[in-house]
Amino acid sequence: MPKGWLLSGSPDWNIDRTFVSIFYFLQKSTKANKIKRTYRNPIFLAKEYKEMIDDNKVKNQADLAHKLGISRARVTQIINLLKLDKSIIDKLEQIGDPMDKKVISERKLRKNIYQN
């Protein structure tokens, strides 16, 4: 800054360079509505995938995976759930679809496929 620069000119030189900000603060914090999650029954999902392939809605598991945006291996894992014992499948179908809470995971079911 040159010497004497602040001393020369109008005393109101910075008026056009100021601004006003207004802040509003909420008095009460509002809770977001909790979204109720639903879970798909893995057996219904496996039957749905198998039906899509059998009805020629998709060419094969790879085509189904591409349309669903998941991997082909994932489609295979889900369809392989139909290899479970018939009694297990029947009990899982009684739960219904969709489920309000995750009663059983697909991962735990997969472990039962190859144990027998």
C-alpha positions as CSV (number, residue, x, y, z in Angstrom):
1,M,0.0,0.0,0.0
2,P,1.4,3.4,-0.9
3,K,2.2,5.7,2.0
4,G,-0.7,8.0,2.8
5,W,-3.2,6.0,0.8
6,L,-5.7,5.6,3.6
7,L,-5.5,9.2,4.5
8,S,-6.5,10.6,1.1
9,G,-10.0,10.4,-0.4
10,S,-13.4,10.0,1.1
11,P,-13.8,8.6,4.6
12,D,-16.7,6.4,3.1
13,W,-14.5,4.7,0.5
14,N,-15.4,1.2,1.7
15,I,-19.2,1.6,1.9
16,D,-19.8,-0.1,-1.5
17,R,-17.6,-3.0,-0.4
18,T,-19.7,-4.1,2.5
19,F,-22.6,-6.6,2.6
20,V,-25.3,-7.7,4.9
21,S,-25.9,-11.3,5.9
22,I,-29.0,-12.6,7.6
23,F,-28.9,-15.9,9.3
24,Y,-32.0,-17.8,10.4
25,F,-31.7,-20.5,13.1
26,L,-34.4,-23.1,13.7
27,Q,-35.8,-23.0,17.2
28,K,-36.6,-26.7,17.3
29,S,-34.7,-29.5,15.6
30,T,-36.9,-31.5,13.4
31,K,-36.5,-35.2,13.1
32,A,-36.5,-36.7,9.7
33,N,-39.1,-39.3,9.1
34,K,-37.6,-42.7,9.5
35,I,-38.0,-44.8,6.3
36,K,-39.4,-48.2,7.0
37,R,-37.2,-50.7,5.3
38,T,-38.5,-53.9,3.7
39,Y,-36.4,-56.9,2.9
40,R,-36.9,-59.4,0.1
41,N,-37.3,-63.0,1.0
42,P,-34.3,-64.8,-0.7
43,I,-36.4,-67.7,-1.8
44,F,-39.0,-65.5,-3.5
45,L,-36.1,-63.6,-5.2
46,A,-34.5,-66.8,-6.4
47,K,-37.8,-68.1,-7.8
48,E,-38.4,-64.7,-9.5
49,Y,-34.9,-64.8,-11.2
50,K,-35.4,-68.5,-12.2
51,E,-38.8,-67.7,-13.7
52,M,-37.4,-64.7,-15.7
53,I,-34.9,-67.1,-17.3
54,D,-37.4,-69.9,-17.8
55,D,-40.0,-67.6,-19.4
56,N,-37.3,-66.2,-21.8
57,K,-37.7,-62.7,-20.5
58,V,-33.9,-62.7,-20.4
59,K,-31.5,-64.9,-22.4
60,N,-29.4,-66.3,-19.5
61,Q,-28.0,-65.4,-16.1
62,A,-25.5,-63.0,-17.5
63,D,-28.2,-61.1,-19.3
64,L,-30.3,-61.0,-16.1
65,A,-27.3,-59.8,-14.1
66,H,-26.7,-57.0,-16.7
67,K,-30.4,-55.9,-16.5
68,L,-30.4,-55.9,-12.7
69,G,-27.0,-54.2,-12.4
70,I,-25.5,-57.0,-10.4
71,S,-22.8,-59.5,-11.1
72,R,-23.4,-62.8,-12.8
73,A,-22.0,-64.6,-9.8
74,R,-24.5,-62.9,-7.6
75,V,-27.4,-64.1,-9.8
76,T,-25.9,-67.6,-9.6
77,Q,-25.7,-67.5,-5.8
78,I,-29.3,-66.4,-5.5
79,I,-30.6,-69.0,-7.9
80,N,-28.6,-71.8,-6.2
81,L,-30.8,-71.2,-3.1
82,L,-33.4,-73.3,-4.9
83,K,-31.1,-76.3,-4.2
84,L,-31.9,-76.1,-0.5
85,D,-33.9,-78.9,1.1
86,K,-37.6,-78.7,0.2
87,S,-38.6,-78.4,3.9
88,I,-36.4,-75.4,4.3
89,I,-37.8,-73.7,1.2
90,D,-41.3,-74.4,2.4
91,K,-40.7,-72.8,5.8
92,L,-39.0,-69.8,4.2
93,E,-42.0,-69.3,1.9
94,Q,-44.3,-69.2,4.9
95,I,-42.6,-66.0,6.1
96,G,-43.9,-64.2,3.0
97,D,-42.4,-61.5,0.8
98,P,-41.5,-58.7,1.5
99,M,-40.4,-59.0,5.1
100,D,-40.5,-56.2,7.7
101,K,-37.2,-57.4,9.2
102,K,-34.3,-59.5,8.1
103,V,-35.3,-62.9,9.4
104,I,-32.6,-64.8,7.7
105,S,-29.8,-63.7,5.5
106,E,-29.1,-65.2,2.0
107,R,-25.5,-65.7,3.1
108,K,-26.5,-68.0,5.9
109,L,-28.8,-69.9,3.6
110,R,-26.0,-70.5,1.1
111,K,-23.9,-72.2,3.8
112,N,-26.7,-74.9,4.0
113,I,-26.6,-75.7,0.3
114,Y,-23.3,-77.5,0.4
115,Q,-23.4,-78.9,3.9
116,N,-25.4,-82.0,3.0
